Amino acid sequence: MGGMDLVGVKEIGQMLGVSRQRADQLSRAGDFPSPVGEISAGRIWLRDDIEAWAKSTGRYAWGGDTGKG
């Protein structure tokens, strides 16, 4: 692919170990990374941006490329 790994709210919830609804709430907080775009399914972010934010805030729950979300 093009080298950009994009994620939506559902994937962010999986990465953080929270519900999609909670991920949506977090995404609207002032310190959350800005989305890189919006598609019909909603806002999208770069996975690297979310991982960096999650690690810096102690919210990182996902272990990486485990094949599961």
ABEGO torsion letter per residue (X at the ends): XAGBBBBBAAAAAAAAGBBAAAAAAAAABAABBBBABBBAAEBBBBAAAAAAAAAAAGABABAEBAGBX
